[in-house]
C-alpha cells in the first residue's frame, strides 16, 4: 500500500493546536484503539480503523497540521481524506473552545 498525504490549515497557536489534537487522538484511542506516540510537535499513529490498518505520522506547524499515512486504496481514499479533514477541521475551529471540542467529538 502507498501513502496518502493530508494538510489541514489552522490559525491557532501551536500549543493550543496540540491540546486540541490530543483530544482527537484520545477519541480515536477510545473509539478505535489507535495508539499515538508523541514526539515534540508531532505524533505517530498505529492501529486499525474500521478494519483498515492505519500507520500515520503528522506534525503541527505554525499554519497547519501536515501528515501522511497508509493509503486505504482507491475506493476508500476520498472517504478517508474527507474524514480527516472533517475531524481535524472541527478540533482546529478557532470559534470553538477546548471544552467545546471535547464535548463535540462524536459529531
ABEGO torsion letter per residue (X at the ends): XBBBBBBBBBABBAAAAAAAAAAAAAAAAAAAGBBBBBBEABBBBBEBBGGBBBBBBBBBBAABBBBBBBBAEAAAAAAAAAAAAAAAAAAABAABBAAAAAAAAAX
